[in-house]
């Protein structure tokens, strides 16, 4: 009887986290990278860059603690939470470009969970638009009357956000909460 109970508990301990993870990840994109497009176009390449950013951001910001969010490498540097706010701002610039909307400097007071969700959904929206686009030059960065070519998205908000995801990964390792070791950035999948 005791062996049966132990086996049942063992099975429950193995299965329960799987359902918990599935529930936590169902509503957020980029748990894994979407399947790569068959065709190479400017739109699919740009979308893949944004998808890769989404995947990196998803895992760099997954399961952060208040200690992780408060961490800053030095007095002058941004905290991890401030870095996430910055990436959210950059994701707004990326998605606004694909929606052909002007950027504004509206300050929002969002929780870590809201910032993470909105950032990931912004990136998914932008990538989906880019993926089907025949001409990505139409997606300019708009600040008031000023229109900046899409090229600047690549070396600006996209590259900057990827850089900051690396900072978050280093910060969380420093606070003793490293990223999931099963994350494979090369394949965009979670290994076993």
For each residue, the residues with C-beta under 8 A, 3 or more apart:
1: 4 5
2: 5 6
3: 6 7
4: 1 7 8
5: 1 2 8 9
6: 2 3 9 10
7: 3 4 10 11
8: 4 5 11 12
9: 5 6 12 13
10: 6 7 13 14
11: 7 8 14 15
12: 8 9 15 16
13: 9 10 16 17
14: 10 11 17 18
15: 11 12 18 19
16: 12 13 19 20
17: 13 14 20 21
18: 14 15 21 22
19: 15 16 22 23
20: 16 17 23 24
21: 17 18 24 25
22: 18 19 25 26
23: 19 20 26
24: 20 21 28
25: 21 22 28 31
26: 22 23
27: 117
28: 24 25 31 58 116 117 120 121
29: 54 58 120 121 123 124
30: 33 51 54 55 57 58 120 123 124
31: 25 28 58 190
32: 55 188 189 190
33: 30 36 51 52 55 187 188 189
34: 51 127
35:
36: 33 48
37: 40 41 44 47 48 131
38:
39: 44
40: 37 44 45
41: 37 44 45 134
42: 45 46 133 135 136
43: 46 47 130 131 132 133 134 136
44: 37 39 40 41 47 48 130 131
45: 40 41 42 48 49
46: 42 43 49 50 130 133 136 150 153 154
47: 37 43 44 50 51 126 127 128 130 131
48: 36 37 44 45 51 52 127
49: 45 46 52 53 154 158
50: 46 47 53 54 94 123 126 127 130 158
51: 30 33 34 47 48 54 55 123 127 188
52: 33 48 49 55 56 162 185 188
53: 49 50 56 57 123 158 161 162 165
54: 29 30 50 51 57 58 120 123 124 127
55: 30 32 33 51 52 58 59 185 188
56: 52 53 59 60 162 165 166 185
57: 30 53 54 60 61 87 116 119 120 123 161 165
58: 28 29 30 31 54 55 61 62 120
59: 55 56 62 179 180 183
60: 56 57 165 166 168 169 172 179
61: 57 58 64 84 112 116 168
62: 58 59 179 180
63: 177
64: 61 68 69 80 112 172 177
65: 68 69 175 177
66: 69 70
67: 70 71 175 177
68: 64 65 71 80 171 172 175 177
69: 64 65 66 79 80 81 84 112
70: 66 67 79 80 81
71: 67 68 79 80 171 172 174 175
72: 75 77 78 79 80 82 171
73: 77 171 174
74: 77
75: 72
76:
77: 72 73 74
78: 72 82 83 86
79: 69 70 71 72 82 83
80: 64 68 69 70 71 72 83 84 167 168 171 172
81: 69 70 84 85 112
82: 72 78 79 85 86
83: 78 79 80 86 87 164 167 168 171
84: 61 69 80 81 87 88 112 115 116 119 168
85: 81 82 88 89 110 115
86: 78 82 83 89 90 164
87: 57 83 84 90 91 119 161 164 165
88: 84 85 91 92 110 115 118 119 122
89: 85 86 92 93
90: 86 87 93 94 157 158 160 161 164
91: 87 88 94 95 118 119 122 123 126 157 161
92: 88 89 95 96 103 122
93: 89 90 96 97 103 141 153 156 157
94: 50 90 91 97 98 122 123 126 153 157 158 161
95: 91 92 98 99 122 123 125 126
96: 92 93 99 101 102 103 141 142
97: 93 94 100 126 139 140 141 142 150 153
98: 94 95 125 126 129 130 139
99: 95 96 125 129
100: 97 138 139 140 142
101: 96 142
102: 96 142 143 144
103: 92 93 96 141 142 143
104:
105:
106:
107:
108:
109:
110: 85 88 114 115 118
111: 114 115
112: 61 64 69 81 84 115 116
113: 116 117
114: 110 111 117 118
115: 84 85 88 110 111 112 118 119
116: 28 57 61 84 112 113 119 120
117: 27 28 113 114 120 121
118: 88 91 110 114 115 121 122
119: 57 84 87 88 91 115 116 122 123
120: 28 29 30 54 57 58 116 117 123 124
121: 28 29 117 118 124 125
122: 88 91 92 94 95 118 119 125 126
123: 29 30 50 51 53 54 57 91 94 95 119 120 126 127
124: 29 30 54 120 121 127 128
125: 95 98 99 121 122 128 129
126: 47 50 91 94 95 97 98 122 123 129 130
127: 34 47 48 50 51 54 123 124 130 131
128: 47 124 125 131 132
129: 98 99 125 126 132 133 139
130: 43 44 46 47 50 98 126 127 133 136 139
131: 37 43 44 47 127 128
132: 43 128 129
133: 42 43 46 129 130 136 138 139
134: 41 43
135: 42 138
136: 42 43 46 130 133 139 150
137: 140 149 150
138: 100 133 135
139: 97 98 100 129 130 133 136 150 153
140: 97 100 137 147 148 149 150
141: 93 96 97 103 147 148 149 150 152 153 156 157
142: 96 97 100 101 102 103 146 147 148
143: 102 103 146 148
144: 102
145:
146: 142 143
147: 140 141 142
148: 140 141 142 143 152
149: 137 140 141 152
150: 46 97 136 137 139 140 141 153 154
151: 154 155
152: 141 148 149 155 156
153: 46 93 94 97 139 141 150 156 157 158
154: 46 49 150 151 158 159
155: 151 152 158 159
156: 93 141 152 153 159 160
157: 90 91 93 94 141 153 160 161
158: 49 50 53 90 94 153 154 155 161 162
159: 154 155 156 162 163
160: 90 156 157 163 164
161: 53 57 87 90 91 94 157 158 164 165
162: 52 53 56 158 159 165 166
163: 159 160 166 167
164: 83 86 87 90 160 161 167 168
165: 53 56 57 60 87 161 162 168 169
166: 56 60 162 163 169 170
167: 80 83 163 164 170 171
168: 60 61 80 83 84 164 165 171 172
169: 60 165 166 172 173 178 179
170: 166 167 173 174
171: 68 71 72 73 80 83 167 168 174 175
172: 60 64 68 71 80 168 169 175 177 178 179
173: 169 170 176 177 178 179
174: 71 73 170 171
175: 65 67 68 71 171 172
176: 173
177: 63 64 65 67 68 172 173
178: 169 172 173 181
179: 59 60 62 169 172 173 183
180: 59 62 183 190
181: 178
182: 190 191 192
183: 59 179 180 190 191
184: 187 188 189 190 191
185: 52 55 56 188
186:
187: 33 184 191
188: 32 33 51 52 55 184 185
189: 32 33 184
190: 31 32 180 182 183 184
191: 182 183 184 187
192: 182
